[in-house]
Amino acid sequence: MKNLTVSVCLFMLFATPAIAQNYIVNVHGMVCELCSLGVAKNIRKLSFVDAAKYDEGVRVDVQNQTVFVAVRDDTSLDKQALFAAIEEGGYSPVDIWRLTDSGERLELQ
């Protein structure tokens, strides 16, 4: 009976994983690795960032001038705070998309 209870608990734990919400931000002017460090550092300070994904919640693609941000499942994205963190690093956020589980980009308003 004990093994059955443990098995059921493990199944429930892994059957409904908490999946972070993923976003991509196009950032104008971010063209070097040094540029990306400040931007990523500012974003990581935001309370809604899921540090368990990417590199402490953020992945920067300097070549494409994009930032990937993972948002915790139990909260929501604060677009204004995210854009402010990017601007604080000296760069301009241009567009933002939400990534679906299938990898499709959905543009946010």
C-alpha positions in Angstrom: 0.0 0.0 0.0 2.8 2.4 0.9 4.4 1.8 -2.6 1.1 2.6 -4.3 0.7 5.8 -2.3 4.3 6.9 -3.2 3.7 6.0 -6.9 0.5 8.0 -7.0 2.1 11.0 -5.4 5.0 10.9 -7.9 2.7 10.5 -10.8 0.7 13.5 -9.7 3.8 15.6 -9.2 5.2 14.8 -12.7 1.9 14.6 -14.6 1.2 18.3 -14.1 4.6 20.1 -14.2 4.7 23.8 -13.5 5.8 25.2 -16.9 7.1 28.7 -17.1 5.8 31.2 -19.5 8.4 32.2 -22.1 8.8 35.5 -23.8 11.1 37.0 -26.4 12.0 40.6 -26.5 13.6 42.3 -29.5 16.2 44.8 -28.0 17.6 47.5 -30.3 21.2 48.4 -29.9 22.4 45.3 -27.9 25.3 44.1 -30.1 27.9 42.7 -27.8 28.3 40.3 -24.9 29.2 43.1 -22.5 26.0 44.9 -23.5 23.9 41.8 -22.7 25.4 41.3 -19.2 23.8 44.5 -17.8 20.4 43.8 -19.5 20.3 40.3 -18.2 21.3 41.4 -14.7 18.5 43.9 -14.6 15.9 41.5 -15.8 17.0 38.8 -13.3 16.1 41.2 -10.5 12.4 41.2 -11.5 10.2 39.2 -9.1 8.3 37.4 -11.9 11.4 35.8 -13.6 11.7 32.0 -13.3 15.3 31.5 -12.3 15.0 27.8 -12.9 14.9 28.3 -16.7 17.6 29.5 -19.1 20.5 31.2 -17.3 18.8 32.3 -14.1 15.6 33.1 -16.1 17.2 35.0 -19.0 19.0 34.0 -22.2 20.4 36.7 -24.4 21.0 36.2 -28.2 23.3 39.1 -29.1 23.5 38.1 -32.7 19.7 38.5 -33.2 19.3 41.2 -30.5 16.8 39.2 -28.6 16.3 38.4 -24.9 14.4 35.2 -23.8 12.7 35.6 -20.5 11.1 32.8 -18.4 8.2 33.9 -16.2 7.1 31.9 -13.2 3.9 29.9 -13.7 2.4 31.3 -10.5 2.6 34.9 -11.7 2.4 37.0 -14.8 4.6 39.1 -17.0 4.9 42.8 -16.1 5.7 44.2 -19.5 6.2 47.7 -18.2 8.7 46.5 -15.6 10.5 44.3 -18.1 10.9 47.1 -20.6 12.0 49.5 -17.8 14.8 47.0 -16.8 16.0 46.8 -20.4 15.9 50.6 -20.7 17.8 50.9 -17.5 20.6 48.9 -19.2 20.7 51.6 -21.9 18.8 49.8 -24.6 15.4 50.0 -26.3 12.9 47.2 -26.2 11.1 47.0 -29.6 8.7 44.1 -29.7 7.7 41.3 -27.3 6.2 37.9 -28.1 5.0 35.1 -26.0 6.3 31.7 -27.0 3.7 28.9 -27.1 4.6 25.3 -26.1 4.9 24.5 -29.8 7.4 27.4 -30.3 5.0 29.7 -32.1 5.4 33.4 -31.4 2.4 35.4 -30.3 2.9 39.2 -30.4 1.8 41.0 -27.3 0.2 44.5 -27.5 
